[in-house]
Amino acid sequence: MKRTHTVSIAQVISEVLDEYKIDGKLKEARIISSWPEVLGPLARPSDKLYIKNKILFVHLSSSVIRSELSMMRSTLMRCLNEKVGEEVIKDIVFR
C-alpha cells in the first residue's frame, strides 16, 4: 500500500491546535512561563501573572521594581513576543 500524501508531525500538531482553538492559550502560557527567563532576578517579586485581552497583568510586591519595569515595558513586550514568535501581548500592566 503506497502513501500518496505524507504530512510532517509539526503540520499535524499545528492543525490539531488550530482545530481545537488552543493555539492562542498555548502561546499565552509560553509568555507566562518565559517571564522569569526574560527578567531574571527581577521576576522574583512577581506574585501573579495572567493575560486577558492581549494584556499581560503582573502583580508585584515591590513598588520599586514596579516603577523599574514600567520604564522597560516596551522592551519587555518585544522580548516576550519574540520568545513565542508572534505578537501575543500588546500591553503590560503592572499592579
PyMOL commands that place a pseudoatom at each C-alpha (Angstrom):
pseudoatom trace, name=CA, resn=MET, resi=1, chain=A, elem=C, hetatm=0, pos=[0.000, 0.000, 0.000]
pseudoatom trace, name=CA, resn=LYS, resi=2, chain=A, elem=C, hetatm=0, pos=[1.572, 3.256, -1.152]
pseudoatom trace, name=CA, resn=ARG, resi=3, chain=A, elem=C, hetatm=0, pos=[1.066, 6.518, 0.608]
pseudoatom trace, name=CA, resn=THR, resi=4, chain=A, elem=C, hetatm=0, pos=[0.113, 9.299, -1.701]
pseudoatom trace, name=CA, resn=HIS, resi=5, chain=A, elem=C, hetatm=0, pos=[0.328, 12.199, 0.723]
pseudoatom trace, name=CA, resn=THR, resi=6, chain=A, elem=C, hetatm=0, pos=[2.700, 12.406, 3.670]
pseudoatom trace, name=CA, resn=VAL, resi=7, chain=A, elem=C, hetatm=0, pos=[2.419, 15.090, 6.305]
pseudoatom trace, name=CA, resn=SER, resi=8, chain=A, elem=C, hetatm=0, pos=[5.006, 16.147, 8.871]
pseudoatom trace, name=CA, resn=ILE, resi=9, chain=A, elem=C, hetatm=0, pos=[4.217, 15.751, 12.560]
pseudoatom trace, name=CA, resn=ALA, resi=10, chain=A, elem=C, hetatm=0, pos=[4.639, 19.521, 13.036]
pseudoatom trace, name=CA, resn=GLN, resi=11, chain=A, elem=C, hetatm=0, pos=[1.915, 20.171, 10.484]
pseudoatom trace, name=CA, resn=VAL, resi=12, chain=A, elem=C, hetatm=0, pos=[-0.417, 17.646, 12.140]
pseudoatom trace, name=CA, resn=ILE, resi=13, chain=A, elem=C, hetatm=0, pos=[0.124, 19.219, 15.576]
pseudoatom trace, name=CA, resn=SER, resi=14, chain=A, elem=C, hetatm=0, pos=[-0.459, 22.693, 14.150]
pseudoatom trace, name=CA, resn=GLU, resi=15, chain=A, elem=C, hetatm=0, pos=[-3.713, 21.575, 12.531]
pseudoatom trace, name=CA, resn=VAL, resi=16, chain=A, elem=C, hetatm=0, pos=[-4.940, 19.957, 15.758]
pseudoatom trace, name=CA, resn=LEU, resi=17, chain=A, elem=C, hetatm=0, pos=[-4.129, 23.083, 17.790]
pseudoatom trace, name=CA, resn=ASP, resi=18, chain=A, elem=C, hetatm=0, pos=[-5.968, 25.249, 15.264]
pseudoatom trace, name=CA, resn=GLU, resi=19, chain=A, elem=C, hetatm=0, pos=[-8.959, 22.919, 15.107]
pseudoatom trace, name=CA, resn=TYR, resi=20, chain=A, elem=C, hetatm=0, pos=[-9.436, 22.820, 18.875]
pseudoatom trace, name=CA, resn=LYS, resi=21, chain=A, elem=C, hetatm=0, pos=[-8.601, 26.549, 19.176]
pseudoatom trace, name=CA, resn=ILE, resi=22, chain=A, elem=C, hetatm=0, pos=[-5.980, 26.062, 21.878]
pseudoatom trace, name=CA, resn=ASP, resi=23, chain=A, elem=C, hetatm=0, pos=[-3.073, 27.579, 19.974]
pseudoatom trace, name=CA, resn=GLY, resi=24, chain=A, elem=C, hetatm=0, pos=[-3.630, 31.046, 21.472]
pseudoatom trace, name=CA, resn=LYS, resi=25, chain=A, elem=C, hetatm=0, pos=[-3.808, 29.745, 25.038]
pseudoatom trace, name=CA, resn=LEU, resi=26, chain=A, elem=C, hetatm=0, pos=[-0.650, 27.721, 24.466]
pseudoatom trace, name=CA, resn=LYS, resi=27, chain=A, elem=C, hetatm=0, pos=[1.192, 30.844, 23.319]
pseudoatom trace, name=CA, resn=GLU, resi=28, chain=A, elem=C, hetatm=0, pos=[-0.091, 32.774, 26.335]
pseudoatom trace, name=CA, resn=ALA, resi=29, chain=A, elem=C, hetatm=0, pos=[1.214, 30.010, 28.601]
pseudoatom trace, name=CA, resn=ARG, resi=30, chain=A, elem=C, hetatm=0, pos=[4.607, 30.256, 26.889]
pseudoatom trace, name=CA, resn=ILE, resi=31, chain=A, elem=C, hetatm=0, pos=[4.685, 34.019, 27.550]
pseudoatom trace, name=CA, resn=ILE, resi=32, chain=A, elem=C, hetatm=0, pos=[3.957, 33.499, 31.241]
pseudoatom trace, name=CA, resn=SER, resi=33, chain=A, elem=C, hetatm=0, pos=[6.472, 30.666, 31.589]
pseudoatom trace, name=CA, resn=SER, resi=34, chain=A, elem=C, hetatm=0, pos=[9.205, 32.726, 29.905]
pseudoatom trace, name=CA, resn=TRP, resi=35, chain=A, elem=C, hetatm=0, pos=[8.689, 35.699, 32.279]
pseudoatom trace, name=CA, resn=PRO, resi=36, chain=A, elem=C, hetatm=0, pos=[11.385, 34.547, 34.795]
pseudoatom trace, name=CA, resn=GLU, resi=37, chain=A, elem=C, hetatm=0, pos=[13.793, 33.796, 31.953]
pseudoatom trace, name=CA, resn=VAL, resi=38, chain=A, elem=C, hetatm=0, pos=[13.407, 37.271, 30.422]
pseudoatom trace, name=CA, resn=LEU, resi=39, chain=A, elem=C, hetatm=0, pos=[13.575, 39.175, 33.717]
pseudoatom trace, name=CA, resn=GLY, resi=40, chain=A, elem=C, hetatm=0, pos=[15.998, 37.042, 35.677]
pseudoatom trace, name=CA, resn=PRO, resi=41, chain=A, elem=C, hetatm=0, pos=[16.175, 38.038, 39.381]
pseudoatom trace, name=CA, resn=LEU, resi=42, chain=A, elem=C, hetatm=0, pos=[13.737, 40.930, 38.846]
pseudoatom trace, name=CA, resn=ALA, resi=43, chain=A, elem=C, hetatm=0, pos=[10.958, 38.365, 38.346]
pseudoatom trace, name=CA, resn=ARG, resi=44, chain=A, elem=C, hetatm=0, pos=[11.158, 37.221, 41.967]
pseudoatom trace, name=CA, resn=PRO, resi=45, chain=A, elem=C, hetatm=0, pos=[8.702, 39.788, 43.420]
pseudoatom trace, name=CA, resn=SER, resi=46, chain=A, elem=C, hetatm=0, pos=[6.061, 38.886, 40.786]
pseudoatom trace, name=CA, resn=ASP, resi=47, chain=A, elem=C, hetatm=0, pos=[3.103, 37.436, 42.661]
pseudoatom trace, name=CA, resn=LYS, resi=48, chain=A, elem=C, hetatm=0, pos=[0.634, 36.697, 39.914]
pseudoatom trace, name=CA, resn=LEU, resi=49, chain=A, elem=C, hetatm=0, pos=[0.729, 36.853, 36.101]
pseudoatom trace, name=CA, resn=TYR, resi=50, chain=A, elem=C, hetatm=0, pos=[-2.166, 36.421, 33.714]
pseudoatom trace, name=CA, resn=ILE, resi=51, chain=A, elem=C, hetatm=0, pos=[-3.181, 37.514, 30.226]
pseudoatom trace, name=CA, resn=LYS, resi=52, chain=A, elem=C, hetatm=0, pos=[-6.576, 38.954, 29.371]
pseudoatom trace, name=CA, resn=ASN, resi=53, chain=A, elem=C, hetatm=0, pos=[-7.482, 40.551, 26.023]
pseudoatom trace, name=CA, resn=LYS, resi=54, chain=A, elem=C, hetatm=0, pos=[-3.820, 40.537, 24.900]
pseudoatom trace, name=CA, resn=ILE, resi=55, chain=A, elem=C, hetatm=0, pos=[-2.748, 42.457, 28.021]
pseudoatom trace, name=CA, resn=LEU, resi=56, chain=A, elem=C, hetatm=0, pos=[-0.274, 40.887, 30.443]
pseudoatom trace, name=CA, resn=PHE, resi=57, chain=A, elem=C, hetatm=0, pos=[-1.164, 41.744, 34.043]
pseudoatom trace, name=CA, resn=VAL, resi=58, chain=A, elem=C, hetatm=0, pos=[1.682, 41.468, 36.543]
pseudoatom trace, name=CA, resn=HIS, resi=59, chain=A, elem=C, hetatm=0, pos=[1.102, 41.812, 40.283]
pseudoatom trace, name=CA, resn=LEU, resi=60, chain=A, elem=C, hetatm=0, pos=[4.250, 42.912, 42.092]
pseudoatom trace, name=CA, resn=SER, resi=61, chain=A, elem=C, hetatm=0, pos=[5.027, 43.149, 45.790]
pseudoatom trace, name=CA, resn=SER, resi=62, chain=A, elem=C, hetatm=0, pos=[7.715, 45.802, 45.326]
pseudoatom trace, name=CA, resn=SER, resi=63, chain=A, elem=C, hetatm=0, pos=[6.863, 49.344, 44.236]
pseudoatom trace, name=CA, resn=VAL, resi=64, chain=A, elem=C, hetatm=0, pos=[10.488, 49.979, 43.311]
pseudoatom trace, name=CA, resn=ILE, resi=65, chain=A, elem=C, hetatm=0, pos=[10.539, 47.016, 40.910]
pseudoatom trace, name=CA, resn=ARG, resi=66, chain=A, elem=C, hetatm=0, pos=[7.136, 48.119, 39.574]
pseudoatom trace, name=CA, resn=SER, resi=67, chain=A, elem=C, hetatm=0, pos=[8.477, 51.525, 38.550]
pseudoatom trace, name=CA, resn=GLU, resi=68, chain=A, elem=C, hetatm=0, pos=[11.656, 49.979, 37.076]
pseudoatom trace, name=CA, resn=LEU, resi=69, chain=A, elem=C, hetatm=0, pos=[9.643, 47.535, 34.971]
pseudoatom trace, name=CA, resn=SER, resi=70, chain=A, elem=C, hetatm=0, pos=[7.245, 50.280, 33.870]
pseudoatom trace, name=CA, resn=MET, resi=71, chain=A, elem=C, hetatm=0, pos=[10.161, 52.061, 32.239]
pseudoatom trace, name=CA, resn=MET, resi=72, chain=A, elem=C, hetatm=0, pos=[11.156, 48.817, 30.471]
pseudoatom trace, name=CA, resn=ARG, resi=73, chain=A, elem=C, hetatm=0, pos=[7.604, 47.978, 29.294]
pseudoatom trace, name=CA, resn=SER, resi=74, chain=A, elem=C, hetatm=0, pos=[8.176, 48.170, 25.516]
pseudoatom trace, name=CA, resn=THR, resi=75, chain=A, elem=C, hetatm=0, pos=[11.421, 46.187, 25.710]
pseudoatom trace, name=CA, resn=LEU, resi=76, chain=A, elem=C, hetatm=0, pos=[9.751, 43.510, 27.838]
pseudoatom trace, name=CA, resn=MET, resi=77, chain=A, elem=C, hetatm=0, pos=[6.820, 43.203, 25.418]
pseudoatom trace, name=CA, resn=ARG, resi=78, chain=A, elem=C, hetatm=0, pos=[9.191, 42.835, 22.479]
pseudoatom trace, name=CA, resn=CYS, resi=79, chain=A, elem=C, hetatm=0, pos=[11.311, 40.181, 24.241]
pseudoatom trace, name=CA, resn=LEU, resi=80, chain=A, elem=C, hetatm=0, pos=[8.303, 38.175, 25.410]
pseudoatom trace, name=CA, resn=ASN, resi=81, chain=A, elem=C, hetatm=0, pos=[6.655, 38.248, 21.990]
pseudoatom trace, name=CA, resn=GLU, resi=82, chain=A, elem=C, hetatm=0, pos=[9.944, 37.194, 20.368]
pseudoatom trace, name=CA, resn=LYS, resi=83, chain=A, elem=C, hetatm=0, pos=[10.041, 34.143, 22.649]
pseudoatom trace, name=CA, resn=VAL, resi=84, chain=A, elem=C, hetatm=0, pos=[6.716, 32.996, 21.180]
pseudoatom trace, name=CA, resn=GLY, resi=85, chain=A, elem=C, hetatm=0, pos=[7.421, 34.111, 17.627]
pseudoatom trace, name=CA, resn=GLU, resi=86, chain=A, elem=C, hetatm=0, pos=[4.443, 36.414, 17.148]
pseudoatom trace, name=CA, resn=GLU, resi=87, chain=A, elem=C, hetatm=0, pos=[2.631, 39.274, 18.849]
pseudoatom trace, name=CA, resn=VAL, resi=88, chain=A, elem=C, hetatm=0, pos=[0.640, 37.691, 21.661]
pseudoatom trace, name=CA, resn=ILE, resi=89, chain=A, elem=C, hetatm=0, pos=[0.584, 40.624, 24.088]
pseudoatom trace, name=CA, resn=LYS, resi=90, chain=A, elem=C, hetatm=0, pos=[0.031, 44.278, 23.170]
pseudoatom trace, name=CA, resn=ASP, resi=91, chain=A, elem=C, hetatm=0, pos=[0.491, 45.839, 26.594]
pseudoatom trace, name=CA, resn=ILE, resi=92, chain=A, elem=C, hetatm=0, pos=[1.735, 45.101, 30.106]
pseudoatom trace, name=CA, resn=VAL, resi=93, chain=A, elem=C, hetatm=0, pos=[0.010, 46.401, 33.240]
pseudoatom trace, name=CA, resn=PHE, resi=94, chain=A, elem=C, hetatm=0, pos=[1.953, 46.398, 36.497]
pseudoatom trace, name=CA, resn=ARG, resi=95, chain=A, elem=C, hetatm=0, pos=[-0.057, 46.374, 39.737]
for i in range(1, 95): cmd.bond("trace and resi %d" % i, "trace and resi %d" % (i + 1))
show_as sticks, trace
zoom trace
